[in-house]
């Protein structure tokens, strides 16, 4: 299933499993970018909800109501992609998957994301994933924990659930490191700037 996003210049199409990457302008986003050595401060996964294409993300900084529960909250949520992009203060990129997910992979993704919905945001895990070396060390010490979820952990776990992303520990991935790895492994096509 595909969904569209339109700007005044052109249209973009989203497929389930595509990754959206955000580079915010605010203080928290700038700190994340500094400590993760990149321009990405937040990531989310494109998925389907009630026959429409939406963004699955875990965040504390969203002013768009969750489509699943109907209210704004912190943690794992589903948001309208166009509303989320329009409201975001910063840059937004689409990293399309190299190949469309097959029906079984889409089912696995939905099952994984449905189990995560409305889980609280994991601030501690996000901080521990900040640096590459720190993430490796903390990942080995603490292991994976999906009781609370941060953005790149949700995205890594979702891509792992469909067999595309090989990782024993989704909790060790920060947004910039995850995007770099997806690009190096050839799992995503060249990015498209949406905003």
Secondary structure, 3 states (H helix, E strand, C coil): CEEEEECCCCEEEEECCCEEEEEECCHHHHHHHHHHCCCCCEEEEEEEECCEEEEEEEECCCCCCCCCCCCCCCEEEEECHHHHHHHCCEEEEEECECCCCCHHHHHHHHHHHHHHCCCCECHHHHHHCCCHHHHHHHHHHHCCCCCCECHHHHHHHHHHHCCCCCCCCHHHCCHHHHHHHHHHCCCECCCEECC
